């Protein structure tokens, strides 16, 4: 039985330092290109697994880079998929810092494949303003598929929801999500199972489960009960009886072509030896 472990999957300090170094270099070139400033921290944030606290050492590094609103207006007014053209402009800007790396646009992001196996995905985004011109924490970002369109996301509220749930579960939700990623990457590497599916599923189905707090006795539940509970919960999604939404934001999470992979990971995690 491949059980969830307390503080099991930890990214090394060396890898975190390398990721931080590259994050700052990418941020700096984009700030120079689009904002005419030299900052390596402004207008960017970690999103995806890194931003939600559920990354492992094989996770892609997702960065949201905020661009000026006039850039949105410029590309939105373009004919012939302005979203794709925005990704090309962003790609060319990053090429100035990493001219020898493999860089390409992919649907909604610019992907940088480094030779050491670490992958960065850069999401260009714009502040989404409400009817009164106020920013509500959401971002608009490009989707170059099917002729191009704009989508919205609220990563900070998702990150806060995961952080709050991790506190109430005494670290169990982060450990579960990381462990499921490890199983996915080691046992089902050819399967399509995005991190947002793993995190959203565990967030909505963890219930009151938690690692024991210092003033609590250990649970007398049989070993594996928690893992089997998650597997049983997944059956409702496989049958189409439940839909999945992102933590905090409530954004619908697409389960197409990945629900069976989720079930296989949970089954591997809960099956008897």
Secondary structure, 3 states (H helix, E strand, C coil): CCCCCCCCCCCCHHHHHHHHHHHHHHHHHHHHHHHCCCCCCCCEEEEHHHHHCCCCCCCCEEEEEECCHHHHHHHHCCCCCHHHHHHHHHHHHHHCCCCCCEEEEECCEEEEECCCCCEEEEEEEEEEECCCCCEEEEEEEEECHHHCEEEEECHHHHHHHHHHHHHHCCCHHHHHHHHHHHHHHHHCCCCCCCHHHHHHHHHHHCCCCCCCCCCCCCCCCCCCHHHHHHHHHHHHHHCCCCCCECCCCCCECCCCCCHHHHHHHHHHHHCCC
